Amino acid sequence: MVPSSLIPAIHTIAVEPIWPITLLIVTFAIHLLLMNIALGGTVIVAWHSLSGGSKISRDLSGKLPTILALVINAGVPPLLFVKAVYAQFNYTSSVLMAVFWLAAIFALLIGYYALYYHYYRYDSLKDGGRKGLIFMVLCILLYVGFMLSNNMTLMLRPDHWAEYFQNPNGLVLNLNDSALIPRYLHFMVSALAVGGLFVAILGKMKSDQDYIETGSKWFVRATLVNIGVGLWFLMALPRDIMLIFMGRDMFATILLGIGMVGTIGLIHAGMKRNVVLSSVIVVIMVYVMVVMRHLLRKAYLAPYFKVEDIPVTGQYSPLYLFLISLVIGIAGIAYMLKLMFKAGRS
């Protein structure tokens, strides 16, 4: 069967694709930073719980519910922009893995409630109950991340969609893709690094050297591990796609070079316990990686689809409405966080 015959018809889009793609990159990077803090922070709390907990795990557990709420809200815009530009691919992959995809939503709701329960019952829970609860949340977050990786890679592989005819019950995953596991691990290990950096940032704000030391160790060690995982991910890509980052596409190659230099900078800043410099480099690196992710998606879909071919209707009013709503939403969230900090609940 010809894979292109399985792709739904191309749809129209209201504005030039550069707008939703730019907003996708901007909003996804924000979501990714928050997601890394939430997942990495949960791992750190779980790890410290093995030895009975610590001041850091107690403090961090109180921030995780709010961070996860921000993760969920910040994840909506990039998901909508993916569907705006790549609707025929992303909707299809979501349907193919519908059972796992819908289960991820319910799992996330359970994890969100469990984080609140873990924090507000931290002192009253027995040690075993506290450990069991935080490890359950960790498993849920790992599951949700794995399903996201499956969805975002399955949409790139129309050649795998024919599996539907043997498995039409919404249980198709992208497990036969050699790049899936290293891609997933690359995100997960990054979360450990950013989670550690978040602990160091808290230490900087509190002038607490123990926080800075602990967070920096997580940050540096995870970054070192991620070098190997990142190389594995690069080598696992199909050869013609891998080569765009190795000279075939100059822009993609430059971004890879920036990523390598930035990684060295991250390790240096982390070892020097320079929290501010580490934070600046991390933000830059996340945006570099998100742009590389976009180029990777573009390369995967090149045989089937080009964004330049999408018919544009020229209706800019929805874009204006979104931008206005975005500004109002950010202002509202900032105000709520201000009230929360003022109340001492953070």
Summary of the structure (lengths in Angstrom):
residues: 346
radius of gyration: 20.9
end to end distance: 55.5
largest distance: 62.5
contacts: 1077
relative contact order: 0.13
helix: 80%
strand: 1%
